[in-house]
Amino acid sequence: MAYFSKIYETDLPHRAKTVYMYLKDRSDKKGQCYPAINTIAKELHLSRRTVERAIQDLLAAGVLKKEQRWRENGGKSSLLYTITDSS
C-alpha cells in the first residue's frame, strides 16, 4: 500500500490516519466520496466525535477538503470529502 506512505510519515494522530485511509479507500478517481459520519464511525468502530476530530485534523493538515452538498429542494445532503494530496 505505497499510496499511504505520505500519510504514515505525518505527525497526525492515529484517528486521522485511520479516517484518511477509510476515505481514500472509498474515494473515486477524483479523490471524492461522501460517506456519512455515522457510517464512518460504525465501520471503523469509532465514536462519532472521534471521527469528527479526525476530519478536523485532516482539514487542518490540508490533505482533505469538505463541502456541503445540497438537494434540489434546497435541503442539505451529505458532505463531499475530497482527498487533496497526491499520496
N, CA, C and O atoms as CSV, one atom per row, in Angstrom:
chain,resi,resn,atom,element,x,y,z
A,1,MET,N,N,0.819,-1.183,0.000
A,1,MET,CA,C,0.000,0.000,0.000
A,1,MET,C,C,0.868,1.252,0.000
A,1,MET,O,O,0.833,2.053,0.935
A,2,ALA,N,N,1.617,1.398,-1.028
A,2,ALA,CA,C,2.529,2.535,-1.141
A,2,ALA,C,C,1.790,3.867,-1.199
A,2,ALA,O,O,2.369,4.904,-0.879
A,3,TYR,N,N,0.510,3.856,-1.605
A,3,TYR,CA,C,-0.210,5.125,-1.695
A,3,TYR,C,C,-0.546,5.721,-0.337
A,3,TYR,O,O,-1.062,6.837,-0.278
A,4,PHE,N,N,-0.274,5.019,0.751
A,4,PHE,CA,C,-0.448,5.575,2.089
A,4,PHE,C,C,0.869,6.040,2.699
A,4,PHE,O,O,0.873,6.529,3.829
A,5,SER,N,N,1.966,5.906,2.000
A,5,SER,CA,C,3.276,6.203,2.582
A,5,SER,C,C,3.388,7.639,3.093
A,5,SER,O,O,3.990,7.861,4.143
A,6,LYS,N,N,2.825,8.620,2.382
A,6,LYS,CA,C,2.916,10.011,2.833
A,6,LYS,C,C,2.142,10.238,4.123
A,6,LYS,O,O,2.602,10.967,5.002
A,7,ILE,N,N,0.985,9.628,4.243
A,7,ILE,CA,C,0.185,9.823,5.456
A,7,ILE,C,C,0.855,9.147,6.650
A,7,ILE,O,O,0.737,9.628,7.777
A,8,TYR,N,N,1.556,8.040,6.415
A,8,TYR,CA,C,2.276,7.368,7.506
A,8,TYR,C,C,3.363,8.275,8.080
A,8,TYR,O,O,3.653,8.221,9.275
A,9,GLU,N,N,3.955,9.096,7.242
A,9,GLU,CA,C,5.074,9.945,7.657
A,9,GLU,C,C,4.641,11.212,8.385
A,9,GLU,O,O,5.488,11.924,8.925
A,10,THR,N,N,3.353,11.509,8.414
A,10,THR,CA,C,2.880,12.727,9.063
A,10,THR,C,C,2.822,12.559,10.580
A,10,THR,O,O,2.918,11.451,11.106
A,11,ASP,N,N,2.663,13.681,11.260
A,11,ASP,CA,C,2.511,13.678,12.710
A,11,ASP,C,C,1.037,13.657,13.120
A,11,ASP,O,O,0.705,13.957,14.266
A,12,LEU,N,N,0.168,13.308,12.196
A,12,LEU,CA,C,-1.254,13.250,12.514
A,12,LEU,C,C,-1.541,12.144,13.523
A,12,LEU,O,O,-0.848,11.127,13.537
A,13,PRO,N,N,-2.559,12.331,14.372
A,13,PRO,CA,C,-2.932,11.268,15.307
A,13,PRO,C,C,-3.451,10.043,14.558
A,13,PRO,O,O,-3.886,10.138,13.411
A,14,HIS,N,N,-3.397,8.908,15.218
A,14,HIS,CA,C,-3.812,7.667,14.547
A,14,HIS,C,C,-5.261,7.717,14.103
A,14,HIS,O,O,-5.605,7.104,13.092
A,15,ARG,N,N,-6.132,8.434,14.827
A,15,ARG,CA,C,-7.531,8.535,14.418
A,15,ARG,C,C,-7.640,9.166,13.035
A,15,ARG,O,O,-8.446,8.734,12.210
A,16,ALA,N,N,-6.818,10.199,12.782
A,16,ALA,CA,C,-6.857,10.893,11.496
A,16,ALA,C,C,-6.320,10.002,10.380
A,16,ALA,O,O,-6.863,9.987,9.275
A,17,LYS,N,N,-5.268,9.271,10.669
A,17,LYS,CA,C,-4.717,8.362,9.657
A,17,LYS,C,C,-5.726,7.278,9.303
A,17,LYS,O,O,-5.862,6.907,8.138
A,18,THR,N,N,-6.432,6.772,10.310
A,18,THR,CA,C,-7.430,5.730,10.082
A,18,THR,C,C,-8.572,6.249,9.216
A,18,THR,O,O,-8.985,5.584,8.266
A,19,VAL,N,N,-9.080,7.430,9.541
A,19,VAL,CA,C,-10.180,8.007,8.762
A,19,VAL,C,C,-9.702,8.376,7.360
A,19,VAL,O,O,-10.440,8.204,6.390
A,20,TYR,N,N,-8.483,8.878,7.245
A,20,TYR,CA,C,-7.915,9.185,5.927
A,20,TYR,C,C,-7.901,7.929,5.046
A,20,TYR,O,O,-8.326,7.967,3.891
A,21,MET,N,N,-7.412,6.830,5.599
A,21,MET,CA,C,-7.340,5.589,4.820
A,21,MET,C,C,-8.736,5.108,4.429
A,21,MET,O,O,-8.935,4.596,3.328
A,22,TYR,N,N,-9.691,5.274,5.325
A,22,TYR,CA,C,-11.075,4.903,5.022
A,22,TYR,C,C,-11.595,5.730,3.842
A,22,TYR,O,O,-12.143,5.185,2.884
A,23,LEU,N,N,-11.415,7.051,3.924
A,23,LEU,CA,C,-11.895,7.926,2.854
A,23,LEU,C,C,-11.160,7.667,1.546
A,23,LEU,O,O,-11.772,7.656,0.477
A,24,LYS,N,N,-9.857,7.459,1.628
A,24,LYS,CA,C,-9.056,7.177,0.428
A,24,LYS,C,C,-9.534,5.889,-0.242
A,24,LYS,O,O,-9.629,5.814,-1.467
A,25,ASP,N,N,-9.835,4.877,0.574
A,25,ASP,CA,C,-10.286,3.598,0.055
A,25,ASP,C,C,-11.638,3.707,-0.646
A,25,ASP,O,O,-11.908,2.970,-1.594
A,26,ARG,N,N,-12.469,4.605,-0.193
A,26,ARG,CA,C,-13.817,4.748,-0.746
A,26,ARG,C,C,-13.946,5.869,-1.781
A,26,ARG,O,O,-15.033,6.105,-2.309
A,27,SER,N,N,-12.866,6.542,-2.063
A,27,SER,CA,C,-12.938,7.669,-2.995
A,27,SER,C,C,-12.851,7.201,-4.450
A,27,SER,O,O,-12.337,6.125,-4.756
A,28,ASP,N,N,-13.370,8.047,-5.322
A,28,ASP,CA,C,-13.316,7.763,-6.754
A,28,ASP,C,C,-11.992,8.257,-7.340
A,28,ASP,O,O,-11.080,8.623,-6.598
A,29,LYS,N,N,-11.891,8.267,-8.652
A,29,LYS,CA,C,-10.649,8.684,-9.310
A,29,LYS,C,C,-10.305,10.144,-9.051
A,29,LYS,O,O,-9.145,10.540,-9.159
A,30,LYS,N,N,-11.304,10.941,-8.711
A,30,LYS,CA,C,-11.081,12.352,-8.395
A,30,LYS,C,C,-10.739,12.553,-6.926
A,30,LYS,O,O,-10.512,13.682,-6.490
A,31,GLY,N,N,-10.701,11.467,-6.160
A,31,GLY,CA,C,-10.417,11.566,-4.731
A,31,GLY,C,C,-11.625,11.986,-3.919
A,31,GLY,O,O,-11.479,12.498,-2.809
A,32,GLN,N,N,-12.820,11.777,-4.458
A,32,GLN,CA,C,-14.033,12.235,-3.793
A,32,GLN,C,C,-14.897,11.082,-3.303
A,32,GLN,O,O,-14.981,10.032,-3.940
A,33,CYS,N,N,-15.539,11.301,-2.152
A,33,CYS,CA,C,-16.518,10.361,-1.620
A,33,CYS,C,C,-17.426,11.119,-0.663
A,33,CYS,O,O,-17.132,12.258,-0.300
A,34,TYR,N,N,-18.519,10.501,-0.254
A,34,TYR,CA,C,-19.471,11.216,0.596
A,34,TYR,C,C,-20.153,10.310,1.626
A,34,TYR,O,O,-21.381,10.273,1.698
A,35,PRO,N,N,-19.372,9.586,2.414
A,35,PRO,CA,C,-19.988,8.766,3.459
A,35,PRO,C,C,-20.447,9.639,4.635
A,35,PRO,O,O,-19.855,10.681,4.916
A,36,ALA,N,N,-21.492,9.204,5.304
A,36,ALA,CA,C,-21.965,9.908,6.500
A,36,ALA,C,C,-20.991,9.664,7.654
A,36,ALA,O,O,-20.342,8.620,7.719
A,37,ILE,N,N,-20.896,10.625,8.551
A,37,ILE,CA,C,-20.014,10.475,9.708
A,37,ILE,C,C,-20.415,9.246,10.519
A,37,ILE,O,O,-19.553,8.508,10.996
A,38,ASN,N,N,-21.713,9.026,10.676
A,38,ASN,CA,C,-22.164,7.844,11.426
A,38,ASN,C,C,-21.732,6.547,10.741
A,38,ASN,O,O,-21.405,5.572,11.419
A,39,THR,N,N,-21.726,6.524,9.422
A,39,THR,CA,C,-21.281,5.346,8.683
A,39,THR,C,C,-19.793,5.108,8.906
A,39,THR,O,O,-19.373,3.977,9.151
A,40,ILE,N,N,-19.002,6.160,8.823
A,40,ILE,CA,C,-17.558,6.033,9.063
A,40,ILE,C,C,-17.324,5.508,10.474
A,40,ILE,O,O,-16.544,4.578,10.674
A,41,ALA,N,N,-17.998,6.103,11.445
A,41,ALA,CA,C,-17.835,5.700,12.840
A,41,ALA,C,C,-18.208,4.232,13.046
A,41,ALA,O,O,-17.488,3.490,13.714
A,42,LYS,N,N,-19.316,3.827,12.479
A,42,LYS,CA,C,-19.779,2.438,12.640
A,42,LYS,C,C,-18.796,1.457,12.013
A,42,LYS,O,O,-18.431,0.457,12.630
A,43,GLU,N,N,-18.371,1.745,10.791
A,43,GLU,CA,C,-17.487,0.817,10.086
A,43,GLU,C,C,-16.087,0.760,10.685
A,43,GLU,O,O,-15.419,-0.269,10.588
A,44,LEU,N,N,-15.632,1.850,11.302
A,44,LEU,CA,C,-14.297,1.872,11.907
A,44,LEU,C,C,-14.331,1.575,13.405
A,44,LEU,O,O,-13.287,1.523,14.056
A,45,HIS,N,N,-15.524,1.383,13.945
A,45,HIS,CA,C,-15.698,1.131,15.379
A,45,HIS,C,C,-15.113,2.270,16.211
A,45,HIS,O,O,-14.413,2.049,17.199
A,46,LEU,N,N,-15.422,3.496,15.781
A,46,LEU,CA,C,-15.002,4.706,16.488
A,46,LEU,C,C,-16.254,5.482,16.879
A,46,LEU,O,O,-17.327,5.260,16.319
A,47,SER,N,N,-16.119,6.379,17.827
A,47,SER,CA,C,-17.254,7.236,18.172
A,47,SER,C,C,-17.423,8.304,17.087
A,47,SER,O,O,-16.491,8.635,16.353
A,48,ARG,N,N,-18.629,8.819,17.019
A,48,ARG,CA,C,-18.907,9.896,16.066
A,48,ARG,C,C,-17.971,11.085,16.334
A,48,ARG,O,O,-17.435,11.679,15.399
A,49,ARG,N,N,-17.780,11.421,17.597
A,49,ARG,CA,C,-16.934,12.554,17.960
A,49,ARG,C,C,-15.480,12.330,17.554
A,49,ARG,O,O,-14.808,13.269,17.127
A,50,THR,N,N,-14.990,11.104,17.680
A,50,THR,CA,C,-13.619,10.794,17.264
A,50,THR,C,C,-13.466,10.995,15.756
A,50,THR,O,O,-12.450,11.518,15.299
A,51,VAL,N,N,-14.469,10.582,14.989
A,51,VAL,CA,C,-14.436,10.782,13.534
A,51,VAL,C,C,-14.456,12.274,13.214
A,51,VAL,O,O,-13.731,12.725,12.328
A,52,GLU,N,N,-15.276,13.041,13.922
A,52,GLU,CA,C,-15.321,14.491,13.692
A,52,GLU,C,C,-13.964,15.135,13.977
A,52,GLU,O,O,-13.512,16.000,13.227
A,53,ARG,N,N,-13.320,14.708,15.061
A,53,ARG,CA,C,-11.985,15.246,15.380
A,53,ARG,C,C,-10.976,14.859,14.307
A,53,ARG,O,O,-10.141,15.672,13.911
A,54,ALA,N,N,-11.052,13.628,13.840
A,54,ALA,CA,C,-10.130,13.156,12.799
A,54,ALA,C,C,-10.300,13.975,11.525
A,54,ALA,O,O,-9.317,14.346,10.884
A,55,ILE,N,N,-11.534,14.253,11.163
A,55,ILE,CA,C,-11.782,15.055,9.962
A,55,ILE,C,C,-11.224,16.465,10.144
A,55,ILE,O,O,-10.649,17.026,9.211
A,56,GLN,N,N,-11.385,17.037,11.325
A,56,GLN,CA,C,-10.801,18.354,11.600
A,56,GLN,C,C,-9.281,18.319,11.500
A,56,GLN,O,O,-8.670,19.250,10.975
A,57,ASP,N,N,-8.668,17.245,12.005
A,57,ASP,CA,C,-7.209,17.076,11.886
A,57,ASP,C,C,-6.789,17.066,10.414
A,57,ASP,O,O,-5.815,17.716,10.035
A,58,LEU,N,N,-7.524,16.331,9.602
A,58,LEU,CA,C,-7.189,16.202,8.176
A,58,LEU,C,C,-7.393,17.520,7.431
A,58,LEU,O,O,-6.603,17.873,6.556
A,59,LEU,N,N,-8.449,18.241,7.781
A,59,LEU,CA,C,-8.689,19.549,7.174
A,59,LEU,C,C,-7.560,20.514,7.528
A,59,LEU,O,O,-7.059,21.236,6.666
A,60,ALA,N,N,-7.164,20.522,8.795
A,60,ALA,CA,C,-6.091,21.415,9.257
A,60,ALA,C,C,-4.755,21.073,8.600
A,60,ALA,O,O,-3.940,21.959,8.343
A,61,ALA,N,N,-4.535,19.782,8.328
A,61,ALA,CA,C,-3.288,19.354,7.694
A,61,ALA,C,C,-3.288,19.619,6.188
A,61,ALA,O,O,-2.252,19.499,5.533
A,62,GLY,N,N,-4.440,19.974,5.648
A,62,GLY,CA,C,-4.527,20.288,4.225
A,62,GLY,C,C,-4.598,19.085,3.306
A,62,GLY,O,O,-4.367,19.215,2.104
A,63,VAL,N,N,-4.914,17.920,3.845
A,63,VAL,CA,C,-4.993,16.724,2.994
A,63,VAL,C,C,-6.435,16.352,2.654
A,63,VAL,O,O,-6.681,15.376,1.946
A,64,LEU,N,N,-7.384,17.137,3.165
A,64,LEU,CA,C,-8.795,16.855,2.932
A,64,LEU,C,C,-9.562,18.165,2.815
A,64,LEU,O,O,-9.274,19.132,3.520
A,65,LYS,N,N,-10.539,18.184,1.918
A,65,LYS,CA,C,-11.492,19.289,1.807
A,65,LYS,C,C,-12.875,18.705,2.046
A,65,LYS,O,O,-13.136,17.556,1.687
A,66,LYS,N,N,-13.764,19.490,2.652
A,66,LYS,CA,C,-15.150,19.046,2.767
A,66,LYS,C,C,-16.060,20.141,2.267
A,66,LYS,O,O,-15.796,21.330,2.442
A,67,GLU,N,N,-17.133,19.711,1.644
A,67,GLU,CA,C,-18.060,20.648,1.022
A,67,GLU,C,C,-19.481,20.154,1.262
A,67,GLU,O,O,-19.776,18.974,1.070
A,68,GLN,N,N,-20.361,21.063,1.681
A,68,GLN,CA,C,-21.758,20.690,1.877
A,68,GLN,C,C,-22.407,20.497,0.512
A,68,GLN,O,O,-22.243,21.313,-0.396
A,69,ARG,N,N,-23.143,19.405,0.390
A,69,ARG,CA,C,-23.908,19.164,-0.835
A,69,ARG,C,C,-25.366,19.500,-0.546
A,69,ARG,O,O,-25.813,19.427,0.599
A,70,TRP,N,N,-26.105,19.868,-1.594
A,70,TRP,CA,C,-27.493,20.303,-1.444
A,70,TRP,C,C,-28.418,19.512,-2.355
A,70,TRP,O,O,-28.047,19.146,-3.470
A,71,ARG,N,N,-29.602,19.257,-1.876
A,71,ARG,CA,C,-30.644,18.598,-2.676
A,71,ARG,C,C,-31.304,19.636,-3.583
A,71,ARG,O,O,-31.147,20.841,-3.387
A,72,GLU,N,N,-32.038,19.151,-4.570
A,72,GLU,CA,C,-32.722,20.050,-5.500
A,72,GLU,C,C,-33.738,20.938,-4.795
A,72,GLU,O,O,-33.988,22.062,-5.230
A,73,ASN,N,N,-34.331,20.437,-3.700
A,73,ASN,CA,C,-35.339,21.217,-2.985
A,73,ASN,C,C,-34.719,22.207,-1.994
A,73,ASN,O,O,-35.441,22.869,-1.248
A,74,GLY,N,N,-33.390,22.309,-1.982
A,74,GLY,CA,C,-32.699,23.248,-1.116
A,74,GLY,C,C,-32.264,22.688,0.217
A,74,GLY,O,O,-31.586,23.374,0.982
A,75,GLY,N,N,-32.639,21.454,0.514
A,75,GLY,CA,C,-32.236,20.829,1.771
A,75,GLY,C,C,-30.806,20.320,1.714
A,75,GLY,O,O,-30.247,20.088,0.643
A,76,LYS,N,N,-30.230,20.152,2.900
A,76,LYS,CA,C,-28.866,19.642,2.971
A,76,LYS,C,C,-28.819,18.172,2.583
A,76,LYS,O,O,-29.736,17.402,2.866
A,77,SER,N,N,-27.733,17.811,1.934
A,77,SER,CA,C,-27.433,16.422,1.603
A,77,SER,C,C,-26.133,16.076,2.333
A,77,SER,O,O,-25.706,16.809,3.226
A,78,SER,N,N,-25.528,14.996,1.966
A,78,SER,CA,C,-24.290,14.573,2.628
A,78,SER,C,C,-23.127,15.500,2.284
A,78,SER,O,O,-23.176,16.252,1.310
A,79,LEU,N,N,-22.084,15.428,3.102
A,79,LEU,CA,C,-20.862,16.180,2.842
A,79,LEU,C,C,-20.047,15.476,1.771
A,79,LEU,O,O,-20.011,14.246,1.719
A,80,LEU,N,N,-19.399,16.245,0.926
A,80,LEU,CA,C,-18.495,15.706,-0.074
A,80,LEU,C,C,-17.069,15.882,0.448
A,80,LEU,O,O,-16.639,16.999,0.734
A,81,TYR,N,N,-16.355,14.789,0.568
A,81,TYR,CA,C,-14.951,14.823,1.008
A,81,TYR,C,C,-14.067,14.630,-0.199
A,81,TYR,O,O,-14.318,13.753,-1.026
A,82,THR,N,N,-13.031,15.445,-0.305
A,82,THR,CA,C,-12.071,15.343,-1.397
A,82,THR,C,C,-10.665,15.232,-0.811
A,82,THR,O,O,-10.230,16.102,-0.057
A,83,ILE,N,N,-9.960,14.159,-1.162
A,83,ILE,CA,C,-8.567,13.994,-0.779
A,83,ILE,C,C,-7.772,14.979,-1.627
A,83,ILE,O,O,-7.860,14.948,-2.854
A,84,THR,N,N,-6.994,15.858,-0.984
A,84,THR,CA,C,-6.333,16.932,-1.729
A,84,THR,C,C,-4.843,16.727,-1.922
A,84,THR,O,O,-4.193,17.522,-2.601
A,85,ASP,N,N,-4.293,15.680,-1.339
A,85,ASP,CA,C,-2.860,15.438,-1.547
A,85,ASP,C,C,-2.689,14.368,-2.612
A,85,ASP,O,O,-3.668,13.804,-3.101
A,86,SER,N,N,-1.473,14.097,-2.959
A,86,SER,CA,C,-1.214,13.122,-4.020
A,86,SER,C,C,-0.719,11.794,-3.485
A,86,SER,O,O,-0.220,10.971,-4.252
A,87,SER,N,N,-0.845,11.566,-2.179
A,87,SER,CA,C,-0.362,10.283,-1.627
A,87,SER,C,C,-1.329,9.176,-1.919
A,87,SER,O,O,-1.091,8.032,-1.535
